[in-house]
């Protein structure tokens, strides 16, 4: 393949240059999360052409920590009353998402050649990295689970960015000018320390997606109480977005793609079906809670926690509400995932073997 014959230095040059060009083009057209989508798309294309370069997991975790600090700036106690006041509806949405993901996994195993645990974990709409990390412990093919999870992230991120762009309309061009390199104070270094602390503590405390969630929660307390005003400059966010986009995109290697090719139509149908169900729940939220469609769509969207947060931050969605709903769903999926995987493995007999 083309990339396989190229030295790593050449691959990095193409990756960086192409990502920069595509990111600028998408930003010119006011596409939300352009600095995530551009590198992600370039990563997918290069991965399928045999690129061997990879983002070290530590840099991916640090990027999640930076993202967690950005989220903390939007989390405040004010997001709790809507969730607590309408807790029956919130629980209904969580239960419906759980049922939809279970049905999606069951149908995928029933009408494909995927083993039960692989289909179950691959279709779980939790944090993609957390699902991949847990899948191997329950007998799933980690390679296929990773492919399914990040294929869904790719679909969801693209669809969510499109919905955000349509929702923003002409207001996208009226956004305030971005200050890329503001003066730095001690608060910036405190923010970086918080991000790195989350990266270090997350795995030691066995918290799924802890590199993102710990800085988000602790930072929200510090920020909302005025103890420390977090500073996350745009250049740092851009680097984090880019690294996350590359980490997702470069996972789409040709060997994994060939392995998944036999069941790719069923995978795509499963992803689209889950997205449509979650979109229906978003419409219900707009009617019963009065939130705008973009916020409701991102809150129920079955994508990765980090990618949804980036798109929400780049639009006029209520980031606090989106993150509260997404985090609740992640916790629910993590708790119920093993039991769901066992149920699908036992009950979803492939149609080919039952005929």
C-alpha positions in Angstrom: 0.0 0.0 0.0 1.0 3.6 -0.6 1.6 4.6 3.0 3.4 1.4 4.0 6.3 2.2 1.7 6.7 5.7 3.1 8.9 6.6 6.0 7.2 7.6 9.3 8.6 11.2 8.9 6.9 11.5 5.5 3.6 10.1 7.0 3.7 12.7 9.8 4.3 15.5 7.3 1.3 14.4 5.2 -0.9 13.9 8.3 -0.1 17.3 9.8 -0.3 19.3 6.6 -3.5 17.6 5.3 -5.2 18.0 8.7 -4.2 21.7 8.9 -5.5 22.4 5.4 -8.8 20.5 5.8 -9.3 21.9 9.3 -8.9 25.5 7.9 -11.3 24.7 5.0 -14.0 23.4 7.4 -13.5 26.4 9.7 -13.9 28.7 6.8 -17.3 27.2 6.2 -18.1 27.5 9.9 -18.4 23.7 10.5 -18.5 23.0 14.3 -15.6 21.0 15.6 -13.7 21.6 12.4 -10.4 21.0 14.2 -11.7 17.6 15.3 -13.3 16.5 12.1 -10.5 17.6 9.8 -7.8 15.5 11.5 -10.3 12.6 12.0 -11.1 12.4 8.3 -7.5 12.6 7.3 -6.6 9.9 9.8 -9.3 7.6 8.4 -8.0 8.0 4.8 -4.4 7.6 5.8 -5.2 4.6 8.0 -7.0 2.8 5.2 -4.0 3.4 2.9 -1.7 1.7 5.3 -0.3 4.5 7.5 1.8 3.1 10.3 2.0 6.2 12.5 0.0 6.2 15.7 -0.8 8.6 18.5 0.7 7.4 21.8 -2.1 6.6 24.3 -0.6 9.0 26.8 -1.1 11.9 24.4 -4.7 10.8 23.9 -5.3 10.7 27.6 -3.7 14.2 28.1 -6.0 15.5 25.4 -9.0 14.1 27.2 -7.7 15.8 30.4 -7.6 19.1 28.6 -11.0 18.5 27.2 -12.2 17.7 30.7 -11.0 21.1 31.9 -12.8 22.8 29.1 -16.0 21.0 30.0 -15.5 22.1 33.7 -15.8 25.7 32.6 -19.4 25.0 31.5 -20.5 22.7 34.4 -22.2 24.4 37.3 -24.8 23.5 39.9 -27.4 25.2 37.7 -27.5 22.1 35.5 -28.8 19.9 38.3 -32.3 21.3 38.8 -33.5 20.5 35.3 -32.2 16.9 35.7 -33.6 16.5 39.3 -37.0 18.2 38.5 -37.5 16.0 35.5 -35.9 12.8 36.8 -38.6 10.5 35.5 -38.0 11.8 32.0 -34.3 11.6 32.4 -34.6 8.0 33.6 -36.9 7.2 30.7 -34.4 8.5 28.2 -31.6 6.5 29.8 -33.8 3.3 29.8 -34.8 3.8 26.2 -31.1 4.3 25.2 -30.2 1.1 27.0 -33.0 -0.8 25.4 -32.1 0.6 21.9 -28.4 -0.3 22.2 -29.4 -3.8 23.5 -31.8 -4.3 20.6 -29.1 -3.0 18.2 -26.5 -5.4 19.5 -29.0 -8.3 19.5 -30.1 -7.7 15.9 -26.5 -7.3 14.8 -25.5 -10.7 16.3 -28.7 -12.3 15.0 -28.2 -11.2 11.4 -24.4 -11.3 11.1 -21.5 -13.6 11.9 -20.3 -11.6 14.8 -19.9 -13.4 18.2 -22.3 -12.3 20.9 -19.9 -10.4 23.2 -18.4 -8.6 20.2 -21.7 -7.4 18.9 -22.9 -6.4 22.4 -19.8 -4.3 23.3 -19.4 -2.9 19.8 -23.0 -1.5 19.8 -22.9 -0.1 23.4 -23.3 3.7 23.2 -20.9 4.5 26.1 -17.5 6.1 25.9 -15.8 4.4 23.0 -12.4 4.0 24.8 -14.0 2.6 27.9 -16.0 0.1 25.9 -12.9 -1.1 24.0 -11.0 -1.4 27.3 -13.7 -3.5 28.9 -14.6 -5.7 25.9 -11.6 -7.9 26.1 -12.4 -9.0 29.6 -15.7 -10.4 28.5 -14.6 -12.5 25.5 -15.1 -10.0 22.7 -12.8 -9.4 19.8 -11.2 -6.1 20.8 -10.2 -5.2 17.2 -13.8 -5.5 15.9 -15.2 -3.7 19.0 -12.8 -0.8 18.4 -13.7 -0.7 14.7 -17.4 -0.7 15.5 -17.1 1.9 18.3 -15.0 4.3 16.3 -17.0 3.8 13.1 -20.1 4.9 15.2 -18.1 7.9 16.5 -17.2 8.9 13.0 -20.9 8.7 11.9 -22.2 10.5 15.0 -19.5 13.2 14.9 -20.2 13.9 11.2 -24.0 13.9 11.7 -23.8 16.0 14.9 -21.6 18.6 13.2 -24.1 18.8 10.3 -27.0 19.3 12.7 -25.0 21.9 14.6 -24.2 23.8 11.4 -27.8 23.7 10.2 -29.0 24.8 13.6 -26.6 27.7 13.8 -27.4 28.9 10.4 -26.2 32.4 9.7 -25.3 33.0 13.3 -22.2 30.8 12.7 -20.6 33.7 10.7 -21.3 36.1 13.5 -19.2 34.3 16.1 -16.7 36.4 18.0 -13.2 36.4 16.8 -11.1 33.7 18.5 -8.1 34.8 20.5 -5.6 32.0 19.9 -2.7 33.1 22.1 -4.0 35.1 25.2 -1.7 36.1 28.0 -1.1 33.2 30.4 -1.4 33.4 34.2 -0.8 31.0 37.0 -4.4 29.7 36.4 -3.2 28.2 33.1 -0.6 26.1 34.9 -3.1 25.1 37.6 -5.4 24.0 34.7 -2.6 21.9 33.1 -1.8 20.4 36.5 -5.5 19.4 37.0 -5.5 17.8 33.5 -2.4 15.8 34.2 -3.6 14.8 37.6 -6.8 13.3 36.0 -4.6 11.4 33.5 -2.5 9.9 36.4 -5.4 9.2 38.8 -8.0 7.9 36.4 -6.5 4.4 35.8 -5.3 4.1 39.4 -8.9 4.8 40.7 -10.3 2.5 38.0 -12.6 5.2 36.8 -13.7 4.6 33.1 -12.8 7.7 31.0 -11.3 9.1 34.2 -8.8 11.2 32.3 -11.8 13.2 31.1 -14.3 12.9 33.9 -12.0 13.6 36.9 -10.8 17.0 35.6 -14.4 17.8 34.5 -15.9 17.1 37.9 -13.1 18.5 40.1 -12.6 21.5 37.8 -16.3 22.2 37.8 -16.2 22.5 41.6 -13.1 24.7 41.6 -14.4 26.8 38.8 -18.0 27.3 39.9 -17.0 28.1 43.5 -14.4 30.7 42.4 -11.5 28.8 44.0 -9.6 28.6 40.7 -10.8 30.1 37.4 -9.7 27.6 34.8 -7.8 28.8 31.7 -7.9 26.7 28.6 -6.4 28.7 25.7 -7.6 28.1 22.2 -4.2 26.8 21.0 -4.3 24.1 23.7 -7.8 23.1 22.8 -6.9 22.9 19.1 -4.0 20.6 19.9 -6.3 18.4 22.0 -9.0 18.3 19.3 -6.4 17.3 16.7 -4.9 14.5 18.8 -8.3 13.1 19.6 -9.2 13.2 15.9 -6.0 11.5 14.8 -6.4 8.8 17.5 -9.9 7.9 16.3 -9.1 8.2 12.5 -5.9 6.2 12.4 -7.7 3.2 14.0 -9.3 2.5 10.7 -6.6 0.3 9.3 -7.1 -1.8 6.2 -6.6 -5.2 8.0 -9.3 -4.4 10.5 -11.5 -3.0 7.7 -11.1 -6.3 5.7 -11.9 -8.3 8.9 -15.1 -6.3 9.3 -16.0 -6.2 5.7 -18.3 -9.2 5.8 -20.5 -7.6 8.5 -20.0 -3.9 7.5 -23.5 -3.4 6.0 -25.0 -4.8 9.2 -22.7 -2.6 11.3 -23.7 0.5 9.4 -27.4 -0.4 9.6 -27.1 -0.9 13.3 -25.3 2.5 13.8 -27.9 4.4 11.7 -30.8 2.6 13.5 -29.4 3.6 16.9 -28.8 7.2 15.7 -32.4 7.4 14.5 -33.8 6.1 17.8 -31.7 8.5 19.8 -32.8 11.3 17.4 -36.4 10.4 18.2 -35.7 10.7 21.9 -34.1 14.1 21.3 -37.3 15.3 19.7 -39.2 14.1 22.8 -36.9 16.0 25.0 -37.5 19.2 23.0 -41.3 18.8 23.6 -41.2 17.8 27.3 -38.2 19.8 28.6 -38.2 22.8 26.3 -34.5 22.5 25.4 -33.4 23.3 21.8 -33.1 20.5 19.3 -29.3 20.8 19.0 -28.8 20.4 22.8 -31.3 17.5 22.9 -29.6 15.8 19.9 -26.1 16.0 21.4 -27.4 15.0 24.8 -28.9 11.8 23.4 -26.3 11.2 20.6 -24.7 7.8 20.8 -21.2 9.0 20.2 -18.0 9.3 22.2 -18.1 11.5 25.2 -15.2 13.6 24.1 -16.3 14.1 20.5 -19.8 15.1 21.5 -18.3 17.6 24.0 -16.1 19.2 21.3 -19.1 19.7 19.0 -21.3 21.0 21.8 -18.5 23.5 22.8 -18.2 24.7 19.2 -21.9 25.5 18.9 -24.6 27.2 20.9 -25.7 24.0 22.6 -26.0 23.8 26.4 -22.8 22.0 27.2 -23.6 21.5 30.8 -26.9 19.7 30.0 -25.3 17.7 27.3 -22.4 16.5 29.5 -24.8 15.6 32.4 -26.9 13.4 30.2 -23.9 11.8 28.4 -22.2 11.1 31.7 -25.3 9.5 33.2 -25.6 7.3 30.2 -21.9 6.3 30.3 -22.3 5.2 34.0 -25.5 3.3 33.2 -23.9 1.5 30.3 -20.8 0.6 32.3 -22.9 -0.9 35.1 -25.3 -2.8 32.8 -22.9 -3.6 29.9 -21.6 -7.0 31.2 -25.1 -8.3 31.9 -26.3 -7.1 28.5 -23.4 -8.8 26.8 -24.1 -12.1 28.5 -27.8 -11.9 27.6 -27.1 -11.2 23.9 -24.5 -14.0 23.7 -27.0 -16.5 25.0 -30.2 -15.4 23.2 -29.1 -14.0 19.9 -28.6 -17.1 17.8 -27.3 -16.1 14.4 -29.9 -16.7 11.7 -27.4 -18.7 9.6 -27.0 -21.3 12.3 -30.6 -21.5 13.2 -31.8 -22.1 9.6 
